[in-house]
């Protein structure tokens, strides 16, 4: 009714994911800049998100995945910068309430929030602000309890048991160690192609080394824990490892994709390598088929 002036109801329904996709861009740029203080890395990462075929696709289709991508960035931005000891009360309760309500707007927040909670707890333990941490996380725990009782449990075990079983048994071979490596790499590659065909696990190991070397412990926790939780949920048959359902991991993948630039000290070399990476990415993305209305 609100958007009845727009030609075709289908177009009006696409407005919410479209706006979510657009808002994601500046917030992601802020996140990357705060994490690495590197303009080249920020611009490269922003380019990769702007023109990622999956991000574009789900920003124009009336589904929840673009909103989940947005909340993934919002939560990462909140937890990376949050200082419970120095933050104002207004911001404190605003961020706490936003974290609590996020699981209702983006279910994949359940993979991001634990990473942020671990980070906050470590900071609180170190700075003597455990009480503030408890106050911050309590609204989320209450919201999580309500979510589990009135949504998660009914959905998983009664209301939508057919869909649950479909997800649970859609790809049983994924849950065997012998096929996990290849299938995991394939699924990640559908979101973003690794440079020059590198193995996803080798690339992950290299990024872990970089973050440890530069003492980017906050970045390590925020990028590593969600991947571990998603993988664990897949092995427990609680969450299907499908491209659209892991779109919220795209910001983390892009950060890991670009982080290699930090090893290069000379500015000109950094920009040169960045251009090569972007050209490689664009070449791969342009080969992927898109629906006619997307173009």
Rosetta silent file (secondary structure, phi, psi, omega in degrees, C-alpha in Angstrom):
SEQUENCE: XXXXXXXXXXXXXXXXXXXXXXXXXXXXXXXXXXXXXXXXXXXXXXXXXXXXXXXXXXXXXXXXXXXXXXXXXXXXXXXXXXXXXXXXXXXXXXXXXXXXXXXXXXXXXXXXXXXXXXXXXXXXXXXXXXXXXXXXXXXXXXXXXXXXXXXXXXXXXXXXXXXXXXXXXXXXXXXXXXXXXXXXXXXXXXXXXXXXXXXXXXXXXXXXXXXXXXXXXXXXXXXXXXXXXXXXXXXXXXXXXXXXXXXXXXXXXXXXXXXXXXXXXXXXXXXXXXXXXXXXXXXXXXXXXXXXXXX
SCORE:     score description
SCORE:     0.000 S_00000001
   1 L     0.000  -42.186 -178.177    0.000    0.000    0.000 S_00000001
   2 L   -61.880  -41.514 -175.455    2.797    2.427    0.899 S_00000001
   3 L  -105.995   33.675 -177.593    4.582    1.920   -2.416 S_00000001
   4 L   -65.849  -21.711  179.521    1.494    1.501   -4.571 S_00000001
   5 L   -71.313  -20.102  178.165    2.694    4.319   -6.806 S_00000001
   6 L   -74.427  134.475 -177.767    5.608    2.169   -7.977 S_00000001
   7 L   -66.669  118.125  176.341    4.736    0.264  -11.147 S_00000001
   8 L    84.415  123.233  179.685    4.275   -3.376  -10.269 S_00000001
   9 H   -63.057  -29.424 -179.790    4.183   -4.791   -6.746 S_00000001
  10 H   -59.563  -41.142  178.905    7.204   -6.921   -7.548 S_00000001
  11 H   -63.915  -41.692 -179.915    9.333   -3.779   -7.877 S_00000001
  12 H   -62.283  -39.121 -178.952    8.100   -2.443   -4.541 S_00000001
  13 H   -66.708  -26.993 -179.364    9.017   -5.705   -2.795 S_00000001
  14 L   -77.775   -8.064 -174.060   12.568   -5.451   -4.115 S_00000001
  15 H   -65.639  -40.701 -177.548   13.041   -2.061   -2.450 S_00000001
  16 H   -63.241  -52.022  176.991   13.989   -3.396    1.009 S_00000001
  17 H   -64.576  -31.746  178.959   16.862   -5.650   -0.124 S_00000001
  18 H   -63.357  -47.360  178.422   17.953   -2.970   -2.595 S_00000001
  19 H   -64.649  -40.504  178.800   18.267   -0.341    0.153 S_00000001
  20 H   -59.636  -43.725  179.386   19.987   -2.883    2.427 S_00000001
  21 H   -62.505  -39.318 -179.160   22.553   -3.605   -0.283 S_00000001
  22 H   -69.475  -44.904 -179.302   23.290    0.091   -0.808 S_00000001
  23 H   -62.486  -29.955 -178.824   23.621    0.886    2.912 S_00000001
  24 H   -60.277  -31.945 -171.445   26.060   -2.027    3.256 S_00000001
  25 H   -65.121  -56.893 -179.899   28.650   -0.307    1.063 S_00000001
  26 H   -64.420  -35.188  178.758   29.638    2.771    3.148 S_00000001
  27 H   -64.931  -37.986  178.929   29.385    0.789    6.394 S_00000001
  28 H   -67.623  -39.062  177.378   31.711   -1.862    4.998 S_00000001
  29 H   -61.083  -41.781  177.878   34.209    0.795    3.919 S_00000001
  30 H   -63.208  -43.325 -179.523   34.196    2.218    7.457 S_00000001
  31 H   -60.268  -49.280 -177.336   34.697   -1.267    8.933 S_00000001
  32 H   -64.858  -40.052 -179.653   37.694   -2.127    6.733 S_00000001
  33 H   -65.203  -39.018  179.159   39.319    1.266    7.289 S_00000001
  34 H   -69.563  -31.724 -178.188   38.965    0.947   11.069 S_00000001
  35 H   -75.715  -38.781 -169.545   40.365   -2.574   11.019 S_00000001
  36 H  -125.400   -9.495  176.716   43.441   -1.969    8.850 S_00000001
  37 L    49.209   47.629 -176.602   43.930    1.813    8.389 S_00000001
  38 L  -138.644  111.346 -175.509   44.896    1.231    4.772 S_00000001
  39 H   -64.102  -38.275  179.396   43.230    3.241    1.993 S_00000001
  40 H   -62.785  -46.428  179.800   44.302    0.823   -0.712 S_00000001
  41 H   -63.895  -39.967 -179.708   42.874   -2.138    1.166 S_00000001
  42 H   -63.453  -47.047 -179.759   39.653   -0.209    1.900 S_00000001
  43 H   -65.466  -39.853  179.372   39.079    0.778   -1.726 S_00000001
  44 H   -64.680  -45.261 -179.607   39.904   -2.715   -2.969 S_00000001
  45 H   -63.743  -41.719  179.618   37.554   -4.342   -0.460 S_00000001
  46 H   -63.254  -39.851  177.601   34.772   -1.885   -1.296 S_00000001
  47 H   -60.554  -44.158 -177.633   35.202   -2.622   -5.017 S_00000001
  48 H   -64.267  -35.339  178.153   34.905   -6.355   -4.388 S_00000001
  49 H   -75.346  -39.427 -178.720   31.650   -5.901   -2.471 S_00000001
  50 H   -56.511  -43.887 -170.081   30.189   -3.424   -4.982 S_00000001
  51 L  -110.726   14.516  175.573   30.529   -5.751   -7.947 S_00000001
  52 L   -68.897  126.478 -173.086   30.193   -9.168   -6.347 S_00000001
  53 H   -61.345  -38.231 -179.355   27.610  -11.015   -8.440 S_00000001
  54 H   -70.449  -39.967  178.228   25.935  -12.706   -5.453 S_00000001
  55 H   -64.277  -40.011  177.582   25.704   -9.462   -3.472 S_00000001
  56 H   -64.842  -46.335 -175.973   24.175   -7.741   -6.512 S_00000001
  57 H   -59.139  -48.913 -175.537   21.747  -10.583   -7.143 S_00000001
  58 H   -82.456   -1.430  171.692   20.343  -10.722   -3.620 S_00000001
  59 L   -88.058   -3.805 -178.841   20.147   -6.921   -3.429 S_00000001
  60 L  -126.726    0.302  177.566   17.463   -7.002   -6.111 S_00000001
  61 L  -108.660  138.176 -176.030   15.560  -10.174   -5.197 S_00000001
  62 L   -76.429   77.622  174.131   12.903  -10.088   -2.484 S_00000001
  63 L  -142.056  171.543 -169.617   14.648  -12.368   -0.019 S_00000001
  64 L   -83.745   -6.126 -166.225   16.322  -11.869    3.342 S_00000001
  65 H   -70.070  -31.883  176.817   19.943  -12.458    2.352 S_00000001
  66 H   -67.622  -37.087  176.494   20.800   -8.832    1.562 S_00000001
  67 H   -66.442  -37.259  177.395   19.465   -7.814    4.971 S_00000001
  68 H   -66.436  -37.943  175.449   21.600  -10.520    6.587 S_00000001
  69 H   -61.004  -43.760  178.939   24.636   -9.170    4.740 S_00000001
  70 H   -61.457  -46.829 -177.697   23.858   -5.690    6.099 S_00000001
  71 H   -69.971  -28.283  173.944   23.474   -6.892    9.688 S_00000001
  72 H   -60.338  -45.414  179.619   26.669   -8.887    9.414 S_00000001
  73 H   -67.693  -43.461 -179.772   28.538   -5.653    8.645 S_00000001
  74 H   -59.275  -47.339 -178.277   26.667   -3.681   11.318 S_00000001
  75 H   -66.375  -40.097  176.770   27.465   -6.216   14.041 S_00000001
  76 H   -61.402  -41.031  179.916   31.111   -6.486   12.998 S_00000001
  77 H   -65.815  -41.028  179.231   31.372   -2.702   13.108 S_00000001
  78 H   -63.437  -52.706 -173.040   29.757   -2.538   16.558 S_00000001
  79 H   -70.816  -31.071 -178.163   31.855   -5.244   18.176 S_00000001
  80 H   -69.299  -31.915 -174.630   35.149   -4.177   16.623 S_00000001
  81 H  -103.483   -8.544 -170.222   34.920   -0.627   18.034 S_00000001
  82 L   -71.385  126.191  174.395   32.940   -1.178   21.225 S_00000001
  83 L  -121.993  102.456 -172.504   34.633   -0.099   24.451 S_00000001
  84 L   -64.497  -20.417 -175.488   32.270   -0.842   27.315 S_00000001
  85 L   -85.382  -30.950 -174.211   34.198    1.301   29.765 S_00000001
  86 L  -107.857  -10.421 -176.388   34.272    4.566   27.825 S_00000001
  87 L   -71.908  148.175  178.372   31.088    4.431   25.752 S_00000001
  88 L   -70.838  157.372 -178.443   28.160    6.705   26.660 S_00000001
  89 H   -62.699  -37.428 -179.257   25.068    5.164   28.236 S_00000001
  90 H   -61.972  -48.167  178.899   22.915    6.122   25.254 S_00000001
  91 H   -67.645  -36.928  179.627   25.169    4.325   22.782 S_00000001
  92 H   -55.765  -53.071 -176.064   25.663    1.459   25.216 S_00000001
  93 H   -75.368  -28.534  176.390   21.957    0.623   25.392 S_00000001
  94 H   -65.402  -48.183  179.116   21.366    1.404   21.714 S_00000001
  95 H   -65.402  -36.604  178.438   24.022   -1.110   20.612 S_00000001
  96 H   -64.055  -44.835  179.564   22.781   -3.609   23.184 S_00000001
  97 H   -66.331  -40.271  179.101   19.194   -3.326   21.914 S_00000001
  98 H   -63.179  -39.945  176.552   20.333   -3.516   18.273 S_00000001
  99 H   -63.933  -40.952 -178.284   22.281   -6.695   19.036 S_00000001
 100 H   -65.841  -39.673 -175.855   19.265   -8.187   20.812 S_00000001
 101 H   -84.404  -15.046 -173.865   16.835   -7.483   17.963 S_00000001
 102 H   -62.289  -32.744 -178.167   19.244   -8.462   15.186 S_00000001
 103 H   -67.856  -20.779  177.468   18.513  -12.202   15.474 S_00000001
 104 H   -82.768  -27.965 -178.426   14.879  -11.491   14.558 S_00000001
 105 H   -92.936  -27.161 -179.846   15.843   -9.469   11.485 S_00000001
 106 L  -147.210  101.052 -174.415   18.801  -11.607   10.381 S_00000001
 107 L   -61.218  -29.226 -179.952   18.995  -15.163   11.724 S_00000001
 108 L   -67.356   -8.387  174.755   22.629  -15.509   10.638 S_00000001
 109 H   -58.527  -23.152  179.190   23.471  -12.977   13.358 S_00000001
 110 H   -63.460  -16.666  176.638   23.677  -16.028   15.609 S_00000001
 111 H   -93.910  -22.525 -178.408   27.041  -16.766   13.986 S_00000001
 112 H   -89.565  -42.936 -174.597   28.397  -13.212   14.299 S_00000001
 113 H   -60.661  -41.868  177.041   27.244  -12.268   17.797 S_00000001
 114 H   -58.248  -36.635  176.740   29.141  -15.077   19.623 S_00000001
 115 H   -63.140  -43.937  177.462   32.365  -13.827   18.020 S_00000001
 116 H   -65.531  -36.901  179.289   31.603  -10.317   19.238 S_00000001
 117 H   -65.409  -40.398  176.581   30.668  -11.627   22.681 S_00000001
 118 H   -60.707  -44.835 -179.775   34.003  -13.443   22.981 S_00000001
 119 H   -63.375  -44.769  179.552   35.822  -10.262   22.019 S_00000001
 120 H   -63.634  -40.821 -178.883   33.818   -8.144   24.459 S_00000001
 121 H   -64.649  -42.505  179.200   34.348  -10.602   27.305 S_00000001
 122 H   -62.757  -41.066  177.286   38.118  -10.671   26.768 S_00000001
 123 H   -66.027  -41.946 -178.692   38.201   -6.867   26.758 S_00000001
 124 H   -65.874  -40.239  178.791   35.949   -6.702   29.821 S_00000001
 125 H   -64.808  -37.520 -178.704   38.078   -9.207   31.734 S_00000001
 126 H   -73.518  -37.669 -174.310   41.197   -7.248   30.851 S_00000001
 127 H   -97.671    1.029  179.861   39.760   -3.800   31.668 S_00000001
 128 L    72.221   33.989 -179.280   37.735   -4.770   34.718 S_00000001
 129 L  -120.933   40.564 -179.574   34.358   -4.097   33.089 S_00000001
 130 H   -63.566  -35.380  178.797   32.761   -7.535   33.460 S_00000001
 131 H   -61.818  -45.139  178.248   29.668   -5.954   35.018 S_00000001
 132 H   -61.882  -37.961  178.148   29.199   -3.746   31.958 S_00000001
 133 H   -62.239  -43.912  179.256   29.604   -6.814   29.742 S_00000001
 134 H   -61.651  -42.323  179.033   26.845   -8.639   31.637 S_00000001
 135 H   -64.701  -37.092 -178.063   24.541   -5.633   31.298 S_00000001
 136 H   -69.627  -40.879 -172.067   25.278   -5.382   27.590 S_00000001
 137 H   -86.565  -17.383 -176.810   24.715   -9.047   26.768 S_00000001
 138 H   -59.209  -47.242  177.664   21.640   -9.621   28.987 S_00000001
 139 H   -57.803  -36.554  178.163   19.067   -8.152   26.523 S_00000001
 140 H   -65.896  -42.555 -179.523   20.479  -10.409   23.803 S_00000001
 141 H   -63.888  -38.350  176.816   20.233  -13.502   26.018 S_00000001
 142 H   -65.048  -46.171  178.497   16.605  -12.665   26.838 S_00000001
 143 H   -61.690  -39.040  179.085   15.852  -12.104   23.146 S_00000001
 144 H   -64.457  -40.972  177.657   17.627  -15.363   22.278 S_00000001
 145 H   -61.950  -44.784  178.280   15.524  -17.290   24.803 S_00000001
 146 H   -64.289  -41.992  179.328   12.290  -15.868   23.354 S_00000001
 147 H   -60.273  -43.685 -178.684   13.557  -16.536   19.830 S_00000001
 148 H   -65.929  -42.629 -175.595   14.353  -20.157   20.666 S_00000001
 149 H   -72.037  -44.440 -171.483   11.019  -20.857   22.354 S_00000001
 150 H   -98.474  -11.069  179.951    8.672  -19.126   19.930 S_00000001
 151 H  -128.790  -60.097 -170.680   10.528  -19.464   16.632 S_00000001
 152 H   -61.115  -51.551 -178.004   13.583  -21.702   16.454 S_00000001
 153 H   -63.948  -48.013  177.356   12.194  -24.775   18.217 S_00000001
 154 H   -59.969  -40.432 -178.671    8.787  -24.728   16.450 S_00000001
 155 H   -65.557  -47.090 -174.049   10.430  -24.201   13.057 S_00000001
 156 H   -71.970  -32.525 -168.951   13.029  -26.910   13.477 S_00000001
 157 H  -118.827   -4.438  178.719   10.862  -29.583   15.078 S_00000001
 158 H  -145.940  -60.996 -169.474    7.236  -29.097   14.083 S_00000001
 159 H   -62.817  -44.093 -175.871    6.017  -26.260   11.861 S_00000001
 160 L  -125.181   48.303 -175.945    8.493  -26.686    9.000 S_00000001
 161 H   -63.856  -31.600  179.409    9.829  -30.176    9.557 S_00000001
 162 H   -65.482  -44.879  178.526    9.750  -30.940    5.834 S_00000001
 163 H   -65.857  -39.705  178.576   11.982  -27.982    4.978 S_00000001
 164 H   -59.905  -45.842  179.386   14.269  -28.835    7.879 S_00000001
 165 H   -65.956  -34.886  177.871   14.665  -32.403    6.654 S_00000001
 166 H   -62.091  -45.513  178.484   15.267  -31.159    3.127 S_00000001
 167 H   -65.748  -43.014 -173.272   18.134  -28.972    4.362 S_00000001
 168 H   -62.981  -37.908 -174.282   19.436  -31.626    6.708 S_00000001
 169 H  -112.113   12.878 -176.271   19.754  -34.322    4.078 S_00000001
 170 L   -67.602  -31.116 -177.861   20.237  -32.235    0.924 S_00000001
 171 L  -142.875   69.401 -174.737   23.972  -32.882    0.767 S_00000001
 172 H   -63.391  -26.311 -178.507   24.909  -35.774    3.096 S_00000001
 173 H   -69.157  -19.313  178.917   28.304  -36.273    1.445 S_00000001
 174 H   -63.417  -28.231 -172.049   29.360  -32.835    2.700 S_00000001
 175 H   -88.723   11.654  172.862   29.451  -34.159    6.242 S_00000001
 176 L  -104.328  139.452 -175.440   32.174  -36.719    5.567 S_00000001
 177 H   -61.055  -29.713 -176.850   35.770  -35.634    6.090 S_00000001
 178 H   -65.229  -31.416 -177.450   36.844  -37.152    2.769 S_00000001
 179 H  -108.522   -3.106 -174.928   34.710  -34.761    0.728 S_00000001
 180 H   -61.995  -46.637 -173.689   34.584  -31.795    3.093 S_00000001
 181 H   -57.526  -51.146 -177.982   37.691  -30.005    1.803 S_00000001
 182 H   -65.237  -44.423 -177.852   36.664  -29.889   -1.837 S_00000001
 183 H   -68.137  -38.943  177.121   33.035  -29.035   -1.217 S_00000001
 184 H   -60.765  -46.070  179.558   33.890  -26.338    1.324 S_00000001
 185 H   -62.002  -40.788  179.962   36.277  -24.728   -1.165 S_00000001
 186 H   -63.335  -43.630 -179.192   33.669  -24.908   -3.924 S_00000001
 187 H   -64.668  -42.581  178.334   31.001  -23.232   -1.813 S_00000001
 188 H   -63.573  -39.730 -178.377   33.361  -20.445   -0.762 S_00000001
 189 H   -66.907  -23.938  176.030   34.442  -19.947   -4.371 S_00000001
 190 H   -70.188  -23.326  176.510   30.842  -19.396   -5.413 S_00000001
 191 H   -85.119  -48.057  179.184   30.842  -16.320   -3.208 S_00000001
 192 L  -153.190  128.866 -176.533   34.278  -14.987   -4.119 S_00000001
 193 L   -75.522  127.997  176.735   36.979  -16.546   -6.260 S_00000001
 194 L   -69.723  145.323 -176.086   40.321  -16.901   -4.514 S_00000001
 195 H   -62.961  129.241  171.347   43.197  -15.223   -6.398 S_00000001
 196 H    59.208   30.448  173.627   44.991  -17.401   -8.927 S_00000001
 197 H    70.053   24.196  179.942   43.282  -20.620   -7.840 S_00000001
 198 L   -67.500  148.670  177.202   44.851  -20.799   -4.378 S_00000001
 199 L   -68.069  135.652 -174.471   43.525  -23.418   -1.972 S_00000001
 200 H   -62.976  -34.668 -178.670   41.050  -21.896    0.486 S_00000001
 201 H   -74.906  -36.936  174.925   42.654  -23.570    3.512 S_00000001
 202 H   -64.885  -40.392  179.089   46.170  -22.447    2.555 S_00000001
 203 H   -66.061  -38.969  177.017   44.873  -18.933    2.049 S_00000001
 204 H   -63.414  -42.461  178.701   43.144  -19.056    5.437 S_00000001
 205 H   -62.357  -40.819  178.414   46.380  -20.221    7.084 S_00000001
 206 H   -63.277  -40.153  179.659   48.279  -17.355    5.446 S_00000001
 207 H   -68.601  -36.824  176.010   45.711  -14.853    6.728 S_00000001
 208 H   -61.775  -42.184  177.943   45.909  -16.247   10.251 S_00000001
 209 H   -61.485  -43.187 -179.333   49.685  -15.795   10.114 S_00000001
 210 H   -61.982  -45.799 -177.992   49.287  -12.192    8.911 S_00000001
 211 H   -66.906  -36.852  176.894   46.849  -11.307   11.701 S_00000001
 212 H   -69.193  -40.092 -178.572   49.069  -12.890   14.336 S_00000001
 213 H   -63.506  -41.624 -179.415   52.173  -11.185   12.928 S_00000001
 214 L   -92.110    6.625  178.041   50.540   -7.754   12.998 S_00000001
 215 L    58.314   40.617  176.593   48.775   -8.530   16.294 S_00000001
 216 L   -91.076   63.769 -173.686   45.336   -8.060   14.769 S_00000001
 217 H   -68.174  -35.344  179.292   43.731  -10.258   17.407 S_00000001
 218 H   -63.453  -44.397  178.377   40.356   -8.531   17.236 S_00000001
 219 H   -63.991  -37.362 -179.718   40.189   -9.097   13.485 S_00000001
 220 H   -63.249  -43.799  179.973   41.230  -12.722   13.963 S_00000001
 221 H   -66.684  -46.535 -175.710   38.405  -13.402   16.407 S_00000001
 222 H   -69.289  -29.133  179.095   35.740  -11.595   14.386 S_00000001
 223 H   -91.297  -28.776 -175.178   36.700  -13.278   11.117 S_00000001
 224 H   -85.725  -44.175 -174.895   37.553  -16.727   12.471 S_00000001
 225 H   -61.330  -44.896  178.568   34.824  -17.570   14.985 S_00000001
 226 H   -57.887  -39.726  178.196   31.854  -17.161   12.565 S_00000001
 227 H   -64.013  -40.958  179.029   33.486  -19.580   10.097 S_00000001
 228 H   -64.497  -41.295 -179.051   34.081  -22.112   12.869 S_00000001
 229 H   -67.582  -41.968  178.802   30.483  -21.837   14.085 S_00000001
 230 H   -62.975  -44.139  179.573   29.016  -22.196   10.589 S_00000001
 231 H   -62.616  -42.934  178.470   31.201  -25.243    9.908 S_00000001
 232 H   -62.656  -42.490  179.517   30.216  -26.825   13.234 S_00000001
 233 H   -63.636  -35.223  177.819   26.518  -26.185   12.539 S_00000001
 234 H   -66.223  -45.499 -179.277   26.885  -27.849    9.131 S_00000001
 235 H   -66.150  -26.894  178.546   28.505  -30.959   10.579 S_00000001
 236 L   -88.723    5.535 -179.826   25.733  -31.171   13.194 S_00000001
 237 L    60.759   31.862  179.345   23.115  -30.954   10.410 S_00000001
 238 L  -101.781  -17.241 -175.996   21.699  -27.763   11.942 S_00000001
 239 L  -148.767  126.821 -178.624   22.502  -25.371    9.110 S_00000001
 240 L   -77.670  134.017 -178.586   22.782  -26.000    5.368 S_00000001
 241 L   -89.293   76.698  179.989   26.027  -24.864    3.766 S_00000001
 242 L  -117.635  154.290 -171.157   24.497  -23.235    0.694 S_00000001
 243 L   -54.808  -51.203 -175.992   25.677  -20.130   -1.146 S_00000001
 244 H   -65.967  -28.809 -177.048   22.734  -17.878   -0.337 S_00000001
 245 H   -84.126   -7.553  174.758   22.721  -18.966    3.305 S_00000001
 246 H  -116.673   18.330  178.659   26.389  -18.041    3.807 S_00000001
 247 H   -60.884  -29.734  179.748   26.191  -14.695    1.993 S_00000001
 248 H   -64.335  -15.835  176.279   26.615  -12.988    5.370 S_00000001
 249 H   -82.266   -8.904 -176.546   30.192  -14.349    5.387 S_00000001
 250 H   -56.267  -45.444  177.572   31.042  -12.339    2.253 S_00000001
 251 H   -57.645  -38.459  178.459   32.372   -9.281    4.156 S_00000001
 252 H   -66.844  -40.632  179.290   34.690  -11.566    6.127 S_00000001
 253 H   -64.331  -40.435 -179.999   35.866  -13.292    2.949 S_00000001
 254 H   -65.682  -40.795  177.286   36.606   -9.954    1.268 S_00000001
 255 H   -60.230  -44.752  178.303   38.600   -8.784    4.292 S_00000001
 256 H   -66.790  -35.755 -179.585   40.633  -11.985    4.167 S_00000001
 257 H   -61.084  -43.873 -173.196   40.970  -11.674    0.389 S_00000001
 258 H   -88.998  -14.829 -171.342   42.524   -8.181    0.596 S_00000001
 259 H   -63.107  -21.350 -179.248   44.529   -8.597    3.787 S_00000001
 260 H   -60.037  -22.980  179.640   47.545   -9.952    1.902 S_00000001
 261 H   -61.227  -24.384 -176.040   48.308   -6.352    0.879 S_00000001
 262 H   -65.946  -21.024  179.595   49.518   -5.680    4.423 S_00000001
 263 H   -75.906  -14.524 -177.063   52.666   -7.714    3.771 S_00000001
 264 L   -96.341  123.308 -172.963   53.773   -5.265    1.089 S_00000001
 265 L   -88.695  -34.216 -176.348   55.546   -2.219    2.487 S_00000001
 266 L   -79.781  131.159 -174.227   56.060   -0.061   -0.609 S_00000001
 267 H   -60.775  -45.657 -178.211   53.009    2.045   -1.500 S_00000001
 268 H   -62.545  -39.643  179.192   53.396    1.744   -5.275 S_00000001
 269 H   -64.538  -38.969  179.161   53.743   -2.019   -5.057 S_00000001
 270 H   -59.850  -49.100 -178.658   50.596   -2.208   -2.919 S_00000001
 271 H   -65.400  -36.356  178.542   48.547   -0.310   -5.466 S_00000001
 272 H   -63.569  -46.997  178.533   50.000   -2.384   -8.305 S_00000001
 273 H   -65.078  -38.754  179.055   49.117   -5.693   -6.654 S_00000001
 274 H   -59.843  -43.182  179.244   45.678   -4.338   -5.729 S_00000001
 275 H   -62.256  -42.058  178.384   44.962   -3.503   -9.364 S_00000001
 276 H   -62.299  -43.461  178.939   45.984   -7.015  -10.439 S_00000001
 277 H   -60.805  -45.351 -177.151   43.726   -8.574   -7.814 S_00000001
 278 H   -65.936  -41.267  177.909   40.784   -6.407   -8.852 S_00000001
 279 H   -63.278  -41.205  177.361   41.286   -7.168  -12.553 S_00000001
 280 H   -60.958  -45.821 -179.476   41.447  -10.880  -11.747 S_00000001
 281 H   -62.167  -47.092 -179.000   38.270  -10.608   -9.691 S_00000001
 282 H   -61.381  -41.008  179.069   36.434   -8.603  -12.387 S_00000001
 283 H   -60.317  -43.508  179.988   37.448  -11.120  -15.056 S_00000001
 284 H   -68.576  -42.139 -176.575   36.049  -13.986  -12.976 S_00000001
 285 H   -67.276  -37.870 -177.721   32.854  -12.155  -12.032 S_00000001
 286 H   -68.560  -18.088  177.514   32.030  -11.114  -15.593 S_00000001
 287 L   -81.629  -14.245 -177.298   32.079  -14.768  -16.623 S_00000001
 288 L   -81.294  133.011 -178.304   29.308  -15.647  -14.184 S_00000001
 289 L   -71.330  140.922  175.087   25.815  -15.696  -15.715 S_00000001
 290 L  -122.790  152.284  176.985   23.236  -13.241  -14.387 S_00000001
 291 L   -65.103  151.493 -176.918   19.488  -13.170  -14.906 S_00000001
 292 L   -55.669  -41.086 -177.320   18.327  -10.717  -17.621 S_00000001
 293 L   -70.561  -21.227  175.904   16.568   -8.400  -15.150 S_00000001
 294 L   -66.720  -45.426  179.956   19.736   -8.181  -13.065 S_00000001
 295 L   -62.127    0.000    0.000   21.618   -6.727  -16.030 S_00000001
